[in-house]
Amino acid sequence: MTITELLIAAAIAAGLIGTLLGMADPLQGLFDAQLELAEMHQRLRTGVHAIERDLLAAGPPIMPYRAGVIRSDPSLGIYYRTDTISMVSSHWADRATTSDTYYLRRGSLPGTSQLMHYDGAGTDAPVLDHVVGLAFEYFGVDGMALDPSMLQDGPWSPGDVTTGAFDEDLLLIRRVRVTLRVQAARAALRGPAGVLFTNGGTAASIERYLPDREIRVDIAPRNRDGA
């Protein structure tokens, strides 16, 4: 075999290796994106399940703000937040009453916002990471959306030690719409901030884009005695 033939064979081999490497990079990107997509869907299911579980067990009133002994919104004159909900559940087996608040904690840096749970006493704990959107809407017995202004202007009920005073129109709530949005944890799978991405990332090409995922569900609380 001559030197010329060896050089030609080496060039062909180098070309084949380059082609294979060029194919491997997109395939690795696709594999990474599929793993992250599955994780995003799991986060959506986990978040919605937690909120749904407590909403289904909640009695009146359902409160669109943080309620409890620490940083209670009513103590600050706040009676409505789009990204916060508080519920009171009664457990008849042990005659205990618990309070559950879900809210969006917005981090100072992209990718640090979380879905949080507050137990109404002394504990705030994260439920999900990489949450970029959380919203609650409220509907009455006729299926029509309730105007946020009517849920915070009185008349007022004295409530109890758990709920505090609340707007009596909150007793009209029959259905809650929950919207939850999560983003890819890896910045390398997010493109420029905009419609597809709440927080921009470093993805070099559209083939590596993994847009934010969002879920919207309607939940009708079961316990409406006294409403």
C-alpha positions as CSV (number, residue, x, y, z in Angstrom):
1,M,0.0,0.0,0.0
2,T,1.4,3.3,-1.1
3,I,1.6,6.5,1.0
4,T,-1.0,8.1,-1.3
5,E,-3.4,5.3,-0.6
6,L,-2.9,5.5,3.1
7,L,-3.6,9.3,3.0
8,I,-6.8,8.7,1.0
9,A,-7.9,6.0,3.5
10,A,-7.2,8.3,6.4
11,A,-9.1,11.2,4.9
12,I,-12.1,8.9,4.3
13,A,-12.0,7.6,7.9
14,A,-11.7,11.2,9.2
15,G,-14.7,12.2,7.2
16,L,-16.8,9.3,8.5
17,I,-15.8,10.0,12.1
18,G,-16.7,13.7,11.6
19,T,-20.1,12.7,10.2
20,L,-20.8,10.3,13.1
21,L,-19.8,12.9,15.7
22,G,-22.0,15.5,13.9
23,M,-24.9,13.0,14.2
24,A,-24.2,12.2,17.8
25,D,-24.5,15.8,19.1
26,P,-28.1,16.3,17.9
27,L,-29.0,12.8,19.2
28,Q,-27.5,13.6,22.6
29,G,-29.4,16.9,22.6
30,L,-32.6,15.1,21.8
31,F,-32.0,12.5,24.5
32,D,-31.4,15.3,27.1
33,A,-34.5,17.1,26.0
34,Q,-36.7,14.0,26.3
35,L,-35.4,13.4,29.9
36,E,-36.0,17.0,30.9
37,L,-39.5,17.0,29.3
38,A,-40.5,13.9,31.3
39,E,-39.2,15.7,34.4
40,M,-41.3,18.8,33.6
41,H,-44.4,16.8,33.1
42,Q,-43.8,15.1,36.5
43,R,-43.4,18.4,38.2
44,L,-46.7,19.6,36.7
45,R,-48.5,16.5,37.9
46,T,-47.0,16.8,41.4
47,G,-48.0,20.4,41.8
48,V,-51.5,20.1,40.5
49,H,-52.1,16.9,42.6
50,A,-51.0,18.7,45.8
51,I,-53.3,21.7,45.2
52,E,-56.2,19.5,44.0
53,R,-56.0,17.2,47.1
54,D,-56.3,20.1,49.5
55,L,-59.0,21.9,47.4
56,L,-61.2,18.8,47.3
57,A,-61.1,18.6,51.1
58,A,-61.5,22.3,51.7
59,G,-64.6,23.9,53.3
60,P,-65.6,27.5,53.0
61,P,-64.1,30.0,52.8
62,I,-61.5,29.6,50.1
63,M,-59.3,32.6,50.4
64,P,-57.2,34.2,47.5
65,Y,-54.4,35.3,49.8
66,R,-52.1,34.1,52.5
67,A,-53.8,33.2,55.8
68,G,-52.2,32.1,59.0
69,V,-50.2,33.3,62.0
70,I,-47.1,34.4,60.0
71,R,-47.2,37.1,57.4
72,S,-50.9,37.0,57.1
73,D,-52.1,39.1,54.1
74,P,-55.2,40.5,55.8
75,S,-53.0,42.0,58.6
76,L,-51.4,44.0,55.8
77,G,-54.7,45.0,54.2
78,I,-54.3,42.5,51.3
79,Y,-57.3,40.4,50.4
80,Y,-56.5,39.2,46.9
81,R,-53.4,37.8,45.1
82,T,-53.6,36.1,41.7
83,D,-50.9,33.6,42.6
84,T,-51.9,32.6,46.2
85,I,-54.7,30.5,47.6
86,S,-55.5,29.4,51.2
87,M,-57.9,26.6,52.3
88,V,-59.2,25.3,55.5
89,S,-59.9,21.5,55.9
90,S,-61.6,19.8,58.7
91,H,-60.6,16.2,59.6
92,W,-63.5,14.7,61.4
93,A,-61.6,11.6,62.6
94,D,-59.6,13.7,65.0
95,R,-61.7,16.9,64.9
96,A,-58.7,18.8,63.7
97,T,-58.7,21.8,61.5
98,T,-55.8,22.6,59.2
99,S,-54.9,25.4,56.9
100,D,-53.1,25.1,53.6
101,T,-51.7,27.9,51.5
102,Y,-50.1,27.5,48.1
103,Y,-48.2,30.4,46.5
104,L,-45.5,31.3,44.1
105,R,-42.2,32.4,45.6
106,R,-40.4,34.5,43.0
107,G,-36.7,34.1,43.2
108,S,-34.3,36.9,42.6
109,L,-32.5,34.9,39.9
110,P,-33.9,33.0,36.9
111,G,-34.8,29.4,37.7
112,T,-35.1,30.0,41.5
113,S,-38.9,30.5,41.7
114,Q,-40.8,27.8,43.6
115,L,-44.3,26.6,44.3
116,M,-44.5,26.9,48.1
117,H,-46.8,25.4,50.7
118,Y,-47.5,27.1,54.0
119,D,-49.2,25.2,56.8
120,G,-50.9,28.2,58.5
121,A,-48.6,27.9,61.5
122,G,-44.8,28.2,61.3
123,T,-43.7,26.2,58.3
124,D,-43.2,27.3,54.6
125,A,-41.8,24.5,52.5
126,P,-41.1,24.2,48.7
127,V,-43.3,21.8,46.7
128,L,-41.7,22.3,43.3
129,D,-38.7,24.0,41.8
130,H,-38.4,25.8,38.4
131,V,-42.0,27.1,38.6
132,V,-42.5,30.3,36.5
133,G,-46.2,30.8,36.6
134,L,-49.1,30.2,39.1
135,A,-52.5,31.6,38.9
136,F,-56.0,31.0,40.4
137,E,-59.4,32.1,39.0
138,Y,-62.7,31.7,40.8
139,F,-66.2,30.8,39.5
140,G,-69.6,31.0,41.1
141,V,-72.6,28.6,41.1
142,D,-73.7,29.9,37.6
143,G,-70.3,29.0,36.2
144,M,-69.4,32.6,35.6
145,A,-66.0,34.0,36.7
146,L,-66.2,36.0,39.9
147,D,-64.8,39.6,39.6
148,P,-61.7,39.9,41.9
149,S,-63.0,43.2,43.1
150,M,-66.1,41.7,44.7
151,L,-64.0,39.2,46.7
152,Q,-62.2,41.9,48.6
153,D,-64.7,44.8,49.2
154,G,-67.0,43.3,51.9
155,P,-69.4,42.7,53.5
156,W,-67.1,41.0,56.1
157,S,-67.6,37.8,58.1
158,P,-65.8,37.7,61.5
159,G,-64.4,34.2,60.7
160,D,-62.4,32.3,63.3
161,V,-58.9,32.0,64.6
162,T,-57.9,30.0,61.5
163,T,-59.4,32.2,58.8
164,G,-59.7,35.6,60.4
165,A,-62.2,38.1,58.9
166,F,-63.0,37.4,55.3
167,D,-65.2,38.8,52.5
168,E,-68.6,37.0,52.6
169,D,-68.5,36.8,48.8
170,L,-65.8,34.1,49.1
171,L,-68.7,31.8,50.1
172,L,-69.9,32.1,46.5
173,I,-66.9,30.2,45.1
174,R,-67.9,26.9,43.6
175,R,-65.0,26.2,41.2
176,V,-61.3,27.1,41.1
177,R,-59.2,27.2,38.0
178,V,-55.5,26.5,38.6
179,T,-52.8,27.4,36.0
180,L,-49.3,26.1,36.7
181,R,-46.3,26.7,34.4
182,V,-42.8,25.2,34.7
183,Q,-39.6,25.7,32.8
184,A,-36.7,23.4,31.8
185,A,-34.2,23.2,34.7
186,R,-31.2,23.4,32.3
187,A,-30.5,26.8,30.7
188,A,-29.0,25.0,27.7
189,L,-32.5,23.8,26.8
190,R,-34.1,27.3,26.9
191,G,-33.9,29.9,24.2
192,P,-34.4,33.7,24.4
193,A,-37.0,35.0,26.8
194,G,-40.4,35.5,25.2
195,V,-43.6,33.6,24.5
196,L,-41.9,30.2,24.7
197,F,-39.6,30.9,27.6
198,T,-40.3,33.0,30.7
199,N,-36.6,33.0,31.5
200,G,-34.2,33.0,28.7
201,G,-31.4,30.4,28.4
202,T,-28.3,29.5,26.4
203,A,-29.6,27.1,23.8
204,A,-27.5,27.5,20.7
205,S,-30.1,26.3,18.1
206,I,-33.9,25.9,17.9
207,E,-33.3,22.1,17.7
208,R,-32.3,22.2,21.4
209,Y,-35.3,24.3,22.5
210,L,-37.5,22.9,25.2
211,P,-40.3,25.5,25.8
212,D,-42.0,26.1,29.1
213,R,-44.9,23.7,29.8
214,E,-48.3,24.8,31.3
215,I,-51.3,22.9,32.7
216,R,-54.7,24.4,33.5
217,V,-57.3,22.4,35.5
218,D,-60.7,23.3,37.1
219,I,-61.3,21.9,40.6
220,A,-64.7,21.9,42.4
221,P,-64.3,21.7,46.2
222,R,-66.6,19.1,47.7
223,N,-67.3,20.5,51.1
224,R,-69.6,23.5,50.7
225,D,-71.7,23.2,53.9
226,G,-72.6,26.6,55.2
227,A,-72.0,28.3,51.8
